Amino acid sequence: MGRIFTEQFAFSAGDSVVVIGLGRFGGAVAQSLMRLGHDVMGIDTREDLVQIWGDRLTHAVQADSTNENVMLQLGVADFSHAIVGIGSDLAASLMTLMVLTELGIKDIWVKAMTPEHGQIAQRIGAHHVIYPEADMGARVAHLITGRMMDFIEFEDGFAIAKIHAPAETHNRTLAEAHVRSRFGVTVVGVKRANEDFQHALADTTIRSADLLIVSGPTKKIEMFAAGGKKRKSA
């Protein structure tokens, strides 16, 4: 799960990140950020979780994230990014967010369990709100019902997907198929069996067995992956 969500974070290499809440979501994200080369401090009120993550993160601390003085003593104000992964305690999540805004953190991400939680978080000062359960549900639905082999949707309705080349593109160059003008999506790259990934150009010819990396509005990618035709209702 960590791999899915860290793809959403636009962090520069080596940035310092504090992850508050080391449960299933927070722990997975923290571990993936470490693997990507970031310095990560994990904070949780539970001693058992801090012990589990103590040897896996740059720092792991048992502390009350709703206490501004405690967070100041831990040096949280010096971090570039903060991720609030507290899911079960709405009050603790929002109070932690308030502390982070008071400390002047420039990039705050909050895990929200409901739209109401997310709306309040944005009003308080969250720069990004993540709905992990909803995002995972949408991802799985696309993989099961469509021709997509992988799918990542961003918060503004933009997506990147790996799909089988639709019949409309077979044995044509991208220019001949008029992919961008007809379907409103961009073919970023092409992966062919036993060949290296290649960046897509206007004169790239698409074969029937090709896999395409496509970017664009979610709805338009769905139509393109379905062969360029709207699906009929059942």
ABEGO torsion letter per residue (X at the ends): XAAAAAAABBBBBGBBBBBBEABAAAAAAAAAAAAAGBBBBBBBABAAAAAAAAAABABBBBBBAABAAAAAAAGAAABABBBBABAABAAAAAAAAAAAAAAGBABBBBBBABAAAAAAAAAAGBABBBBAAAAAAAAAAAAAABABABBBBBAAGBBBBBBBBBAAABGBBAAAAGAAAAAGBBBABBBBBGBBBBBBBAABBBBAABBBBBBEBAAAAAAAAAGGBBBBBX
